[in-house]
Amino acid sequence: MVWVLSLVIVSKFLLGFAQVGEGICSAGGESCTVDQQQDVVVTIYSYDRPRYLLLLLEDIAREADRAELKVHVHVIDDNSIDCIYPAQQDNVYDSDSKYENDLREFSIDQKSSQFDLICPSLPRFRRVLEIVATRNWKFFSSRERHGKKRYWHQVAQAHRLLEGIQTRFFVFLPDDDRLCADFFRKAISAWEKIADTDKASLMLHVEEKRAKEAVWTPLKPVREGHVYRIGWVESGNFLCTYKLLELMNYSFPRIPSNRWDQRPTLSSGVGSQLSETLYKAKLGMFLTMSSLVAHVGNEESKMNSDLRASEQLNTYMFEDGEEALEKLLKEPPSVVATLATKWGRLRSLQSVVHSLACQVDKIHVYLNDYEFVPAFLRGLSWVHVYRSQVGTRL
């Protein structure tokens, strides 16, 4: 479902932007640390889907409180917030060229509404950053857009951030997941019931097409008590302990760029590399009987949209039932706004784009008699600009 909102520019803000406290971290130098012992540390891989991300963060907060667990979250954002680094629509990591992308903490104290206006993407993440700050979680944003072909490097950065953190469990999720009721208790209980002392991962998402097939290694799913022993693990949707991260040396190996030369729609290669590494190390990979997470983002695939158009990741056997799954799939629908403006209303245009940012997924802006594209509209993946002089999208 897609909602479309068409507007003519007016001179008022449609929605104010609340103050955001410190709590943003970004990829680029010293790592951010977690001071106290945690029960679970959740890593979320995210790009340009703030409304999906917010729903997942709210689920995590709810389920952490329900289970009375100390849960910390790292959001690993792939260059969505232009206030941290200049926005990158293109994947600059398509080659094997050398680069450096260290990790350092970045914090921001939002005090001026003028600062909001020069950072067009920041309002989109207003509520995300509020919950991150309130829960003392961390938000990281990469210097450059990684996309699919450098996703392995984003995973390596995420793993490095986890070294030295004191916790019992790690959970890795994409930003378009939703959690079942009592998620943490059920996931931890399923893990603790696995007798294999060499267990390394527990997949939490069941796909119908993979329920009976071997994926990436020769091992087909075999039921062992309350779980399946499988031969694969994805880049997300799983629970693990230090054993997996220590095997990966809190990093991740490079995926050669020629992987996509003949088959450009292939996935990132992270899941296959991780699966093969665990398989060669003779460590156990397992899958829950039912899905403890629901994948809800098929309509908004950001990494592999061409493949997902024909091969969707559909959730099978959701723990809360089909009715609950259907409800989650309808929330949130995509919202697209269309704006028309003419020269002389530049400030009004900026105000409206700013105020709509946290309410929509995309904005189409039609510029009449503009001699140039305003700087605040450039380089943003969620803003599509058209000029009357050109007649096509820029």
C-alpha positions as CSV (number, residue, x, y, z in Angstrom):
1,M,0.0,0.0,0.0
2,V,1.3,3.5,-0.9
3,W,-0.2,6.8,0.4
4,V,0.4,9.8,-1.8
5,L,0.3,13.3,-0.5
6,S,0.3,16.2,-3.0
7,L,1.0,19.8,-1.8
8,V,1.6,23.3,-3.0
9,I,4.2,25.0,-1.0
10,V,2.9,27.2,1.8
11,S,4.9,29.3,4.3
12,K,4.2,27.4,7.5
13,F,5.9,24.4,9.1
14,L,3.6,21.3,9.1
15,L,5.3,19.7,12.1
16,G,7.8,21.1,14.5
17,F,11.1,19.3,15.2
18,A,11.7,18.5,18.9
19,Q,15.0,18.9,20.5
20,V,17.3,15.9,20.2
21,G,19.9,15.3,22.9
22,E,23.4,13.7,22.6
23,G,23.4,10.2,21.4
24,I,24.5,10.0,17.7
25,C,27.7,8.1,17.0
26,S,29.3,7.9,13.6
27,A,31.8,5.6,11.8
28,G,35.1,7.3,11.5
29,G,37.8,6.8,14.6
30,E,37.5,5.8,18.2
31,S,34.8,3.2,19.1
32,C,31.9,4.0,21.4
33,T,31.9,1.8,24.5
34,V,29.2,0.4,26.8
35,D,30.0,0.9,30.4
36,Q,27.9,-1.7,32.2
37,Q,27.2,-5.4,31.9
38,Q,24.4,-6.2,29.4
39,D,22.2,-9.2,28.9
40,V,21.8,-8.6,25.2
41,V,23.4,-6.3,22.7
42,V,21.4,-5.8,19.5
43,T,23.0,-4.7,16.2
44,I,20.6,-3.2,13.6
45,Y,21.8,-2.7,10.0
46,S,19.9,0.2,8.5
47,Y,19.7,2.5,5.5
48,D,17.1,5.2,4.7
49,R,14.1,3.6,6.4
50,P,13.6,5.7,9.6
51,R,9.9,4.7,10.0
52,Y,10.7,1.0,9.8
53,L,13.6,1.5,12.1
54,L,11.6,3.4,14.7
55,L,9.0,0.5,14.9
56,L,11.8,-2.0,15.5
57,L,13.4,0.1,18.2
58,E,10.0,0.5,19.9
59,D,9.6,-3.3,19.8
60,I,13.1,-3.8,21.3
61,A,12.3,-1.3,24.1
62,R,9.0,-3.0,24.8
63,E,10.4,-6.5,24.9
64,A,13.4,-5.6,26.9
65,D,11.2,-4.1,29.6
66,R,8.8,-7.0,29.4
67,A,11.7,-9.5,30.0
68,E,13.4,-7.2,32.6
69,L,16.7,-7.5,30.7
70,K,19.5,-5.0,30.1
71,V,19.4,-4.6,26.4
72,H,21.8,-2.3,24.5
73,V,21.4,-1.3,20.8
74,H,23.8,-0.3,18.1
75,V,22.2,1.1,15.0
76,I,24.6,0.8,12.1
77,D,23.4,3.3,9.5
78,D,24.7,3.3,5.9
79,N,25.1,7.1,5.4
80,S,21.5,8.2,5.7
81,I,22.0,11.3,7.8
82,D,23.7,14.1,5.9
83,C,24.5,16.1,9.0
84,I,27.2,13.6,10.0
85,Y,28.8,13.2,6.5
86,P,27.7,14.5,3.1
87,A,24.9,12.3,1.8
88,Q,25.9,9.7,-0.8
89,Q,23.3,8.3,-3.1
90,D,25.9,6.2,-5.1
91,N,27.9,3.3,-3.7
92,V,31.4,4.6,-3.8
93,Y,32.8,1.2,-2.9
94,D,32.1,-0.6,-6.1
95,S,35.8,-1.3,-6.7
96,D,38.6,-3.0,-4.8
97,S,40.4,0.3,-4.2
98,K,41.9,0.8,-0.8
99,Y,40.2,3.0,1.7
100,E,40.1,3.8,5.4
101,N,36.9,4.2,7.4
102,D,37.8,4.2,11.1
103,L,35.3,4.3,14.0
104,R,34.9,7.3,16.3
105,E,32.1,8.6,18.4
106,F,30.1,11.6,17.1
107,S,27.6,13.4,19.3
108,I,25.3,16.3,18.6
109,D,23.3,18.5,20.8
110,Q,20.4,19.9,18.9
111,K,19.7,23.4,20.0
112,S,18.9,25.6,17.0
113,S,16.1,25.3,14.5
114,Q,18.4,26.8,11.9
115,F,20.6,23.7,12.3
116,D,17.6,21.6,11.4
117,L,17.2,23.4,8.1
118,I,20.8,22.9,6.9
119,C,20.6,19.2,7.6
120,P,17.5,18.0,5.6
121,S,17.7,14.3,6.6
122,L,18.0,14.9,10.4
123,P,14.3,15.6,10.9
124,R,13.5,12.2,9.3
125,F,15.3,10.5,12.2
126,R,13.9,12.8,14.9
127,R,11.9,10.1,16.7
128,V,14.6,7.5,16.1
129,L,17.2,9.7,17.7
130,E,14.9,10.5,20.6
131,I,14.4,6.8,21.6
132,V,18.2,6.2,21.1
133,A,19.0,9.0,23.5
134,T,16.3,8.1,26.0
135,R,17.5,4.5,26.2
136,N,21.3,5.3,26.2
137,W,21.7,3.4,23.0
138,K,24.1,4.2,20.1
139,F,23.6,5.4,16.6
140,F,26.4,5.0,14.1
141,S,26.5,6.4,10.5
142,S,29.1,5.4,7.9
143,R,31.2,8.0,6.1
144,E,30.3,6.6,2.7
145,R,27.5,4.6,1.3
146,H,28.4,0.9,1.3
147,G,25.4,-0.6,-0.4
148,K,25.5,-4.3,-1.3
149,K,29.0,-4.6,-2.7
150,R,30.6,-3.2,0.5
151,Y,28.2,-4.5,3.0
152,W,30.9,-6.9,4.3
153,H,32.8,-3.8,5.4
154,Q,29.8,-2.4,7.3
155,V,29.5,-5.8,9.0
156,A,33.2,-5.7,9.9
157,Q,32.8,-2.3,11.5
158,A,29.8,-3.5,13.5
159,H,31.8,-6.5,14.7
160,R,34.7,-4.2,15.8
161,L,32.3,-2.1,17.9
162,L,31.3,-5.2,19.9
163,E,34.8,-6.2,21.0
164,G,35.2,-5.7,24.8
165,I,31.5,-5.3,25.5
166,Q,30.3,-7.4,28.4
167,T,27.1,-9.2,27.5
168,R,25.6,-12.7,27.4
169,F,24.1,-12.6,24.0
170,F,24.3,-10.7,20.7
171,V,21.4,-10.3,18.3
172,F,21.7,-9.0,14.7
173,L,18.7,-7.7,12.8
174,P,17.9,-5.7,9.7
175,D,15.9,-2.5,10.1
176,D,12.7,-3.9,8.5
177,D,12.1,-6.6,11.2
178,R,9.4,-6.7,13.8
179,L,9.6,-8.7,17.0
180,C,7.1,-11.3,18.3
181,A,5.7,-11.0,21.8
182,D,8.2,-12.1,24.5
183,F,10.9,-12.1,21.9
184,F,14.0,-12.0,24.2
185,R,12.8,-14.7,26.6
186,K,11.8,-17.0,23.7
187,A,15.1,-16.5,21.8
188,I,17.2,-17.0,24.9
189,S,15.2,-20.1,26.0
190,A,15.6,-21.7,22.5
191,W,19.3,-21.1,22.6
192,E,19.8,-22.5,26.1
193,K,17.9,-25.7,25.3
194,I,20.3,-26.6,22.5
195,A,22.6,-29.3,23.9
196,D,25.4,-28.9,21.4
197,T,28.3,-27.2,23.2
198,D,29.7,-26.1,19.8
199,K,26.6,-24.1,18.9
200,A,27.5,-20.8,17.2
201,S,24.3,-19.3,15.8
202,L,20.5,-19.4,16.1
203,M,18.5,-18.1,13.2
204,L,15.3,-16.5,14.4
205,H,13.5,-16.1,11.0
206,V,11.9,-19.0,9.1
207,E,11.4,-18.6,5.3
208,E,9.2,-21.2,3.6
209,K,11.6,-21.7,0.6
210,R,14.6,-22.4,3.0
211,A,12.8,-24.5,5.5
212,K,13.8,-27.8,3.8
213,E,16.8,-26.8,1.6
214,A,20.5,-26.7,2.0
215,V,21.8,-23.1,1.7
216,W,25.4,-22.2,1.0
217,T,26.7,-25.5,2.6
218,P,25.8,-29.1,2.1
219,L,23.8,-29.4,5.3
220,K,20.0,-29.7,5.0
221,P,17.8,-28.8,7.9
222,V,17.4,-31.6,10.4
223,R,15.1,-31.4,13.4
224,E,16.8,-31.7,16.8
225,G,14.3,-31.4,19.6
226,H,12.8,-27.9,19.6
227,V,15.0,-26.5,16.8
228,Y,16.4,-27.4,13.4
229,R,20.1,-28.0,12.8
230,I,21.0,-26.1,9.6
231,G,24.0,-25.3,7.5
232,W,23.7,-21.6,7.1
233,V,23.3,-18.2,8.8
234,E,22.4,-14.8,7.3
235,S,23.9,-11.5,8.0
236,G,21.0,-10.7,10.3
237,N,18.0,-12.4,12.0
238,F,20.2,-14.4,14.4
239,L,21.3,-14.7,18.0
240,C,24.9,-15.7,19.0
241,T,27.5,-15.5,21.7
242,Y,31.2,-14.4,21.7
243,K,32.1,-17.7,20.0
244,L,30.9,-16.5,16.6
245,L,32.6,-13.0,16.9
246,E,35.8,-14.5,18.2
247,L,35.9,-16.9,15.2
248,M,35.5,-13.8,12.9
249,N,38.2,-12.0,14.9
250,Y,35.6,-9.2,15.5
251,S,35.9,-8.3,11.8
252,F,34.8,-9.7,8.5
253,P,36.8,-10.8,5.4
254,R,36.6,-8.8,2.1
255,I,34.1,-10.0,-0.5
256,P,35.7,-9.8,-3.9
257,S,33.9,-7.3,-6.2
258,N,34.0,-9.7,-9.2
259,R,31.3,-11.7,-7.3
260,W,28.7,-9.7,-9.2
261,D,30.4,-9.5,-12.7
262,Q,28.2,-12.2,-14.2
263,R,25.2,-12.1,-11.8
264,P,24.6,-8.5,-10.6
265,T,21.5,-9.5,-8.6
266,L,23.4,-11.8,-6.3
267,S,23.2,-10.9,-2.6
268,S,25.9,-9.3,-0.6
269,G,27.8,-12.5,0.1
270,V,28.0,-11.9,3.8
271,G,25.6,-14.7,4.7
272,S,27.4,-17.3,2.5
273,Q,30.8,-16.2,3.8
274,L,29.7,-16.4,7.4
275,S,28.0,-19.8,6.8
276,E,31.0,-21.3,5.1
277,T,33.3,-20.1,7.9
278,L,31.2,-21.7,10.6
279,Y,30.8,-24.9,8.6
280,K,34.5,-25.3,8.1
281,A,35.0,-24.6,11.9
282,K,32.5,-27.4,12.6
283,L,30.4,-25.1,14.7
284,G,26.6,-25.6,15.0
285,M,24.1,-23.5,13.2
286,F,20.5,-23.7,14.3
287,L,17.0,-22.4,13.4
288,T,13.9,-21.8,15.6
289,M,10.8,-23.8,14.8
290,S,8.8,-20.7,14.3
291,S,9.7,-17.1,13.3
292,L,10.4,-14.9,16.3
293,V,10.8,-12.0,13.9
294,A,8.6,-10.8,11.0
295,H,10.1,-9.4,7.9
296,V,7.9,-6.5,6.8
297,G,10.0,-4.5,4.3
298,N,9.6,-6.3,1.0
299,E,8.1,-3.2,-0.6
300,E,11.1,-1.1,0.4
301,S,14.2,-3.2,-0.3
302,K,17.2,-0.9,-0.2
303,M,20.1,-3.3,-0.9
304,N,18.8,-5.7,-3.5
305,S,15.6,-4.2,-4.9
306,D,15.9,-6.0,-8.3
307,L,16.2,-9.4,-6.7
308,R,13.5,-8.7,-4.1
309,A,11.0,-7.8,-6.8
310,S,11.0,-11.5,-7.9
311,E,12.2,-13.2,-4.7
312,Q,10.7,-11.8,-1.6
313,L,11.8,-12.7,1.9
314,N,8.4,-13.9,3.3
315,T,8.0,-14.8,6.9
316,Y,6.8,-18.3,7.6
317,M,5.3,-19.6,10.9
318,F,5.3,-16.3,12.7
319,E,5.2,-17.0,16.5
320,D,2.3,-14.6,17.1
321,G,0.2,-16.1,14.3
322,E,-0.9,-15.2,10.8
323,E,-3.4,-12.5,11.9
324,A,-0.6,-10.7,13.9
325,L,1.7,-11.0,10.9
326,E,-0.8,-9.5,8.5
327,K,-1.3,-6.6,10.9
328,L,2.5,-5.9,11.0
329,L,2.8,-6.1,7.2
330,K,0.3,-3.3,6.9
331,E,2.2,-1.0,9.2
332,P,3.6,1.3,8.1
333,P,2.3,1.8,4.5
334,S,4.6,3.8,2.2
335,V,3.9,7.5,2.1
336,V,4.9,9.7,-0.8
337,A,4.5,13.5,-0.9
338,T,4.4,15.6,-4.1
339,L,5.3,19.3,-3.9
340,A,5.1,22.1,-6.5
341,T,6.8,25.4,-6.0
342,K,7.9,28.4,-7.9
343,W,10.9,30.7,-7.7
344,G,10.5,33.2,-4.8
345,R,9.3,30.6,-2.3
346,L,12.6,29.0,-1.6
347,R,12.4,29.5,2.2
348,S,8.9,28.1,2.3
349,L,10.0,25.1,0.3
350,Q,12.9,24.5,2.7
351,S,10.5,24.7,5.7
352,V,8.0,22.3,4.3
353,V,10.6,19.7,3.2
354,H,12.0,19.9,6.7
355,S,8.6,19.4,8.4
356,L,7.5,16.6,6.1
357,A,10.8,14.7,6.4
358,C,9.8,12.5,9.4
359,Q,6.3,11.8,8.0
360,V,7.0,10.4,4.6
361,D,9.2,8.0,2.8
362,K,9.8,10.0,-0.4
363,I,9.2,13.5,-1.6
364,H,8.8,14.5,-5.3
365,V,9.6,18.2,-5.7
366,Y,8.7,20.1,-8.9
367,L,10.6,23.4,-9.3
368,N,9.0,25.9,-11.6
369,D,11.3,28.7,-13.0
370,Y,14.2,27.7,-10.7
371,E,17.6,28.5,-12.3
372,F,19.3,25.9,-10.0
373,V,18.5,23.1,-7.6
374,P,18.7,24.4,-4.0
375,A,21.6,22.8,-2.0
376,F,19.3,21.4,0.6
377,L,17.6,19.2,-2.0
378,R,20.8,17.7,-3.5
379,G,22.2,14.2,-2.8
380,L,19.2,13.0,-0.8
381,S,18.0,9.5,-1.7
382,W,14.5,10.3,-0.4
383,V,14.0,13.5,-2.4
384,H,13.4,13.4,-6.2
385,V,13.7,16.7,-7.9
386,Y,12.2,17.9,-11.2
387,R,12.7,21.2,-13.0
388,S,10.3,22.8,-15.5
389,Q,13.2,23.8,-17.7
390,V,14.5,20.3,-18.0
391,G,11.3,18.2,-17.7
392,T,13.0,15.2,-16.2
393,R,14.2,14.0,-12.8
394,L,17.6,15.4,-11.8
